[in-house]
Amino acid sequence: CDVTLILQRPKVNIEHNGKHVKDTMTANCVRLLRTSPGQVNVKARTHEKLDSVGESRAVECHVVLTLERQQ
């Protein structure tokens, strides 16, 4: 699973309540997908104040997920 968050705010590469936000997001994906941490990648970037995302009026999330049927 590859997750890309595109947003100006809130920042996700920070600590909140003693936990790193990105690590918490990764752990939630691992739990929900019932997979291992090595199979999940969460990254974030900004639009550098361009368009509605860059002006903090919107967020984008792109996810690529490969599903395999167990035999």
C-alpha positions as a printed NumPy array, in Angstrom:
array([[  0.   ,   0.   ,   0.   ],
       [  1.435,   3.362,  -0.999],
       [ -0.243,   6.492,   0.394],
       [  0.617,  10.037,  -0.681],
       [ -0.969,  12.916,   1.212],
       [ -0.872,  16.32 ,  -0.466],
       [ -1.717,  19.152,   1.91 ],
       [ -0.353,  22.354,   3.395],
       [ -1.834,  21.848,   6.856],
       [ -2.016,  20.035,   9.182],
       [  1.583,  18.856,   9.101],
       [  1.96 ,  15.082,   9.374],
       [  5.721,  14.823,   9.922],
       [  5.356,  15.949,  13.54 ],
       [  4.636,  14.513,  16.951],
       [  1.19 ,  14.822,  18.498],
       [  0.311,  13.5  ,  21.951],
       [  3.742,  11.885,  22.148],
       [  3.377,   9.919,  18.902],
       [  4.644,  10.643,  15.409],
       [  1.556,  11.319,  13.252],
       [  2.881,   9.527,  10.166],
       [  3.75 ,   6.425,  12.228],
       [  0.232,   6.401,  13.65 ],
       [ -1.241,   6.624,  10.126],
       [  0.989,   3.764,   8.989],
       [  0.007,   1.643,  11.99 ],
       [ -3.691,   2.265,  11.284],
       [ -3.268,   1.188,   7.639],
       [ -1.39 ,  -1.944,   8.737],
       [ -4.167,  -2.816,  11.188],
       [ -7.008,  -2.14 ,   8.748],
       [ -5.36 ,  -3.991,   5.851],
       [ -4.135,  -6.827,   8.1  ],
       [ -0.645,  -6.659,   6.658],
       [  2.911,  -6.01 ,   7.84 ],
       [  4.506,  -2.571,   8.329],
       [  6.946,  -3.259,   5.491],
       [  4.01 ,  -3.377,   3.079],
       [  2.729,   0.134,   3.89 ],
       [  4.334,   3.442,   2.895],
       [  2.878,   6.801,   3.928],
       [  4.409,  10.021,   2.622],
       [  3.316,  13.635,   2.559],
       [  4.077,  16.662,   0.423],
       [  2.753,  20.144,  -0.198],
       [  1.625,  22.072,  -3.266],
       [  3.725,  25.075,  -2.249],
       [  0.776,  27.479,  -1.946],
       [ -0.551,  26.701,  -5.445],
       [ -4.245,  25.917,  -6.139],
       [ -6.823,  25.085,  -3.469],
       [ -4.586,  22.46 ,  -1.849],
       [ -1.709,  24.898,  -1.501],
       [ -4.05 ,  27.531,  -0.091],
       [ -5.154,  25.062,   2.644],
       [ -8.717,  24.924,   1.308],
       [ -8.46 ,  21.264,   0.252],
       [ -6.397,  18.109,   0.698],
       [ -5.578,  15.264,  -1.671],
       [ -4.833,  11.647,  -0.901],
       [ -3.548,   9.218,  -3.524],
       [ -3.478,   5.519,  -2.673],
       [ -2.13 ,   2.594,  -4.665],
       [ -3.138,  -0.743,  -3.217],
       [ -2.533,  -4.236,  -4.575],
       [ -5.018,  -6.875,  -3.449],
       [ -4.211, -10.56 ,  -3.756],
       [ -6.592, -13.427,  -3.182],
       [ -5.285, -15.98 ,  -0.716],
       [ -5.226, -19.559,  -2.013]])
